[in-house]
Amino acid sequence: MTVAEVRSRLRDYDQETIIEIAAQLYRRVPKQRRDDDQIDAMILDYALSKEEKAVKKAIAVDFASLKSHIELFVEYVHSGYYSEPNRFISKAQRSKWRFVVRDLLKKLLEVKGEDAPAAAQFMATLYTILCEACHRYVFNTEAPFSAVGYQQRDLFMVVVSKLFYSGATPAAMKTAVELTIDPRVDRDTLTSYMRHDFVKYLKTPMLKEMAAEECVDFLARTKPKPPDPKKNRYDADESYLEKQRRNHAVELYFSLQCALYEYDKGIAFYKNNLTEKREEVKLYMLLDELNQLKLTDLWIREYEDAVRRNVNPYESLKQKYNDQVARAK
């Protein structure tokens, strides 16, 4: 049944019957699901009078207090207090981190006016922590985004919208680009999802150009360092993540230029800046991007140019090239 049909059917029952139906449905919901979806809180909230609800809604968010709460939470996360025994957070409280994050995100979304840009940056910080939790053990879960009630892709766009709520400032664009190119994703998400959604979100050429400039700035301020044989495993892991960020910045720049119909500019930047020494791999990646955009003529051009430079394409690309040329004739 649809929700409308359920409502219509329930109107046929008296109050006692409806209470019994609700109790039976509640009994069938697993306890973990009740906690995750805050079903108890929802039931209690419906019990509030209209006057209480109105008062609750009218109370403005105390941003100074919220800011202190978030800063302490972030400090505790970075200190590892949510992932290992400590004297600051009890075992019972460590398992409730998801409710803390949900509540903080909800309150930050409500912040308007002059505090909105700062609230947006705090939302970005919380999003980044969830990204980190996809990469290493931060909380007691392997799916941090779904634990707080979001798909990663959806929360990403919520944060981006909040960042630009007060205008496309350089600070907002810098943060948005850094979130877009973050390689740490959950098992249901690809980084390309965020890239394509972000490019689509930027409606004007000016915003796309602004984002492209930020990609160039990011590459300039994160120039790769020579390998250090003394690096420990954690440092090596961070170095790999930084390499991925740089490549994602190149891919984002390419997508932005294509959205501006500056195909040659995007392709040249891609070929010159992608961190990949093997030419056949770089060719495969570029052609895959062009294929997704259905730019067949450019696909054939770049393939033939690579062959002239003595790049040996993968067999799958050779077959695809033959098919592309045959269709073009």
N, C-alpha and C positions, 0 to 999 in steps of 0.2 A: 504493500500500500504506500501511497505518497503521504507526506506529512499532512497535507490538507485532508486526505481521506481519513487519517487517524483522528484528527481533530473533530471531523464531522461525526465519526463513529462514537467517540467518547462523549459527545453531547447527549447521546441517547441513554447514558447510564447515570445513576444517582451518585451522590458524593461518596458513599461508602464503597460502592463498586469500583469507582475510579481510584480510590485510595488503595484498595486491594490489588488492582492491576499494577499500580505504580510500585507497590511493595514487592510483588512477584517479579517484575522486571528488574528491580534493584537487586534482588536476591541472585538473579542470573548473571549479573555483571561481576567478573572476577575482581578481587580486591585490588590487584595491581592496576587494573584498568580504571577502577574508581579513583585511585590516587592520581594516576597519570592525567585523567580527564577532569579532575577536580569535581566529581559528581556530588560529593558531600557539600562542597562549597556552593555549588549551583542550587542545591535543594535549600540550603540555609538562606541563600540570597533571595530566593523566591518567597521566603517566609517574612522578609522585611516588609514593613508597611510602605505605602506610597510616600508618606511624609519622610520616613527614614531614608528611602532611596533618593528622594529629592535633595535632602541635606547632604547625603554622601556624595552626590554628583556635583553639588555646588562647591564643595571644599576644594580649593585649588591645591595643586601639587606643591609641597614645600621643596623647592628645588635645592636649596642649600643642604637640607637634611638628606634628600635623595642623593645628591652628589657625594656626601660623606659616606653614605651607605655603599654606593657603587665603588668608591675608591678603596674602602676596606675589603669589600668582596674581591676586587681585582688583586689586591695585595695578598689576600689569603690564597687565591687560586695560584698565583705565581710563586708562592712560597710552598706549594704542594700540600696545603692543609686539607684539601678536599680529596686527596688521593692516598694519604697515609695517616696513621695514627698521630695525633698531636694534642696538646693541651688547650688549644684555642677552639677547636670545633669537635664536638663529640661525634661518636660513630653514628648515632641516630640523626644528627643534624647534617652530617656529610651526605647522607642519602637523600636529603631534601633540597639539594642544590638546584634541581630543576624548577621547584616552586619559587625559589629566590629569583632565578633568572626570568621566569615568566612574569613575576610581579614587577621586576625592574623594567622590563621591556614595555609592559603595559603602562606604567607610570611615565616613562620617558616619551611614549607616543602622545601622552596627554599634555606635555609641556609645550606651551605656545609662547609667542612674544619674544622678548629679547633673550630669553634663555634657550630658545629652540635650537640655535646652532650648536651650543654646548651639549644639549641633550642628544642631538644627532651624533656627535662625536662619541658620546658615551655608548650609544646604541652600536656604533661601529666597533667600539672596544669589546662589547659583549659578543657581537657576531664573531670577531676575531678569536676570542677565547673558545667559542664553539668550534671554529675551524681548527684550532690547536688541538682540541679534544678529539677531532677526527684522526689526528696524526699520532698522538701519543696519549698515554693514560693520564687524564686530568680529573675525570669524574668516573663514577662507577657505571659506565655505559659505553657501548661501542657505537651508539647512534644518538649523539648529543642533540641534534636538531629536532628529530622526532620526539625526543624526550621532553622538549620544551614546547611541543605542539606545532612545530613548523616543518615544512620541507625547506632544505637549505636554499634552494632557488627562490622560494617565496619570501623567506626572511631577508635574503639579500636585497630584493627589490623594495621591501618595506624600509630597510635601512637607507637605500639609495634615495627613495622618495623623501625620507625625513632629512637627509643631507641637503637636498635641494629645496626644501620647504621654504627657506628664507632667501633663496636665490642661488645662482650658480657661482659662488665665490671660488677663488683659487683654492682655499682650504677644503671646501666641500669637494671640488673636483679631484684634488690630490688624494683625499681619503677614498673617494668612490673608485678611482682607478686602482689604488692599492688593494681594495677589497675584490675588485674584478679579477685581478691577476693572481690572487692568492691560490696556490696549488693544493691547499689542504681541503679536500672535499670528502663528503661521506660516500658510502658505497652506492647510493642511488643517484649520484650527481656527477656530472662532468664539468670541468672548468669552462668548457666551451658554452655551456648553458648560460652562465653568468655573462660571458663576453657578448653573446648574441642578444641577450635581454638588455644589457646596458647600452649597446649601440642602438638598439631599437628605441630605448627610452629617450635618448638624446634626439629631440625632434628637429633642431635647427642645425644648419651648417656651422654656425658659430660655436655651438656646444660641442659638436664633433671635432672641430679644429682645436678647440680648447683641450679636449681629452687627448687628442693626438700629441699635442705639445707636452702634456703631462707625461705621456709614455716616453717621449724623448728625454725629458728631464729625469725620469726615473732611471733610465739606462745610464745617464751621465753620472748620477750620484751613487750608482751601485756597480761601478766598474769591477769586473771579476779580478780577484787576487790570484797570484800564482799559487799552485798547490803546495801545501805544507805537509811534508811526510810525518811530522810530529803531531799532527792533528789527532785528537781522540775521536771516537765514534760519533759522539754528539756533534762536535764541530764539523765533521765530514758530512753529517746529515743536514746540518744547517747550510753548508756550502751547496749541497745538492738542491735544497729548497730555493736558495737564492738563484741558482742557475735556471730553475723552472720558472721563477717569477720573471726573470729577464726574458725568457722565451715567450711567456704569456703576454708580456708587455709588447713584444714584437708582433705577436699575433693580433693583439688588440689594435695596434697601430694599423696593421694591414686591413683589418675589418673596417676600421673607421675611414680609411682612404677609399676603400671599395664602396662604402656607403656614400661617399662624396663623389663617386665616379672617377676618382683619381687612381685608376687601376695600375698604371705603370709606376707611379710613385710608391704605391703600397707594395708592389712586387719587388721593386729594387731595394726597398728598406728591409723587406723580409729576407731576401737573399744575402744582404750585406750584414745583417745583425743577428740572425738566428744562431744560437750557440750550439752548433752541430758541425763537427769536422768532416763527417762522412757525406760527401756530395750526393750520393745516391739516396741517403735518408732525407736530406734536406729537399731534394727534388720530389721525393714521394710526399712529403708533408705539404709542400707548396701546391702540388697538383691536386692533392686531396682538398685543400681549401678552395681552389679554383673550380673543382668538380662540384662541391657543395653549392657554389654560387652559380653553377651552370654556365660558366664562362668558357665555352668550348674552344673558341678561336684562341683565346689566351692560353688555354691548356695545351693546345697543339704547338703554339709558338714556343712556350717555355720548355716543352719536351724536346723539340727539335734543337733549340738553343743549347740545352744540356748535352745532347748527343754530339753536337759540334765541338763542345768543350771536353769531349772524351769521357763524359760521365756515363756509366753503364747502368741504365735503369733496371729496376726489378722486372722479372718476367711478366708479372701481372700488368705492369705499366706498358710494356711492349705490346701486349695483346690489346689493351685498352686503346693504345694509340692507333693500331691497325683498324680497330672498330670505329674510332672517331673519324679517321681519314676516310674510311669507306662510306660512312654516313654523310660526310661533308660533300662527297662527289656527286 
